[in-house]
Amino acid sequence: METHLKAQMVYAEGVRFAVTDDDGQELGRAFLYVLNNDLHDEPFGFMEDVYVSEEARGQGVGSQLVEKVIETAKQRGCYKLVATSRYEREKVHAFYQKLGFENYGYEFRKELS
């Protein structure tokens, strides 16, 4: 049997969230990417690059960001929201679990540059 590989562009949508102080200094950020695939009619969300500056940690900035990502993913009709974290980031894992995320599997990664 002869096989043929075809590629089709699929477009995603991204939203960048930021928390700033009164002076406009960015204290934290997070990205939500809304993606589609052929397995579900609904899209899924991918949360990426959640960051809170050292001086703002423990003040609710991270919770504010992640809760807004969750809310926006729901508004966009996502059936799930995926977040990844490196093994050694145990505080981040506990933080995500506190916000209702489950440890669901592994992330496999290949560096390309």
Legacy VTK file of the C-alpha trace (Angstrom):
# vtk DataFile Version 3.0
C-alpha trace
ASCII
DATASET POLYDATA
POINTS 113 float
0.000 0.000 0.000
1.289 3.431 -0.921
0.773 6.192 1.648
0.469 9.941 1.188
1.140 12.523 3.854
-0.866 15.731 3.646
-0.578 18.845 5.780
-3.380 21.303 6.433
-2.999 24.560 8.322
-4.999 24.716 11.533
-5.175 28.025 13.305
-5.166 28.643 17.044
-6.081 31.647 19.102
-3.937 33.060 21.887
-4.661 35.421 24.763
-1.990 37.047 26.953
-2.973 38.007 30.497
-0.938 40.310 32.729
-1.252 41.682 36.245
0.357 45.066 36.833
0.853 47.303 39.846
-0.337 50.913 40.118
2.788 52.102 38.261
2.147 49.764 35.331
4.966 47.401 36.324
4.111 43.854 35.245
3.943 41.503 38.233
2.860 38.361 36.389
1.693 36.919 33.102
0.047 33.866 31.587
-0.944 32.747 28.105
-3.994 30.795 26.979
-3.972 29.106 23.595
-7.278 27.765 22.289
-6.707 24.803 19.967
-8.843 22.421 17.940
-8.320 18.836 16.848
-10.384 16.116 15.197
-11.079 14.197 18.431
-13.620 16.666 19.844
-16.067 19.183 18.498
-15.059 21.595 21.254
-11.622 23.217 21.473
-9.183 22.681 24.332
-7.090 25.224 26.174
-3.351 25.156 26.736
-2.016 27.369 29.523
1.611 28.394 29.022
4.292 30.649 30.502
2.622 31.367 33.842
5.090 33.626 35.637
4.950 35.783 38.775
7.852 38.042 39.713
9.763 37.124 42.882
8.506 40.168 44.805
4.840 39.454 43.963
4.797 35.741 44.832
2.468 34.712 47.641
0.214 37.739 47.099
-2.482 36.113 44.940
-1.143 37.240 41.562
-0.697 33.685 40.274
-4.174 32.676 41.450
-5.674 35.740 39.796
-3.958 34.880 36.506
-4.803 31.167 36.466
-8.408 31.748 37.521
-8.794 34.234 34.646
-7.277 31.708 32.224
-9.747 29.061 33.474
-12.686 31.462 33.175
-11.680 32.496 29.656
-11.164 28.870 28.543
-14.679 28.092 29.769
-16.086 31.151 27.954
-14.379 29.979 24.752
-16.068 26.570 25.078
-12.969 24.531 25.924
-13.661 21.007 27.171
-10.334 20.867 29.041
-7.411 23.059 30.046
-3.882 21.653 29.957
-0.930 23.025 31.904
2.591 21.641 32.020
5.308 21.925 34.640
8.778 20.514 35.118
9.246 17.705 37.667
11.267 19.817 40.130
8.586 22.530 40.462
6.748 20.911 43.379
5.351 24.220 44.695
3.877 24.919 41.268
2.333 21.422 41.193
0.718 21.990 44.594
-0.518 25.404 43.419
-2.145 23.915 40.300
-3.713 21.091 42.308
-5.121 23.630 44.781
-6.830 25.281 41.803
-8.402 21.980 40.686
-5.880 20.621 38.187
-5.053 16.895 38.243
-1.683 15.274 37.638
-2.818 13.524 34.467
0.261 12.394 32.577
3.653 13.211 31.188
4.866 15.947 28.908
7.255 14.734 26.228
9.529 17.350 24.779
12.101 17.600 22.024
14.275 20.690 21.825
14.411 22.015 18.257
16.901 24.833 18.664
LINES 1 114
113 0 1 2 3 4 5 6 7 8 9 10 11 12 13 14 15 16 17 18 19 20 21 22 23 24 25 26 27 28 29 30 31 32 33 34 35 36 37 38 39 40 41 42 43 44 45 46 47 48 49 50 51 52 53 54 55 56 57 58 59 60 61 62 63 64 65 66 67 68 69 70 71 72 73 74 75 76 77 78 79 80 81 82 83 84 85 86 87 88 89 90 91 92 93 94 95 96 97 98 99 100 101 102 103 104 105 106 107 108 109 110 111 112
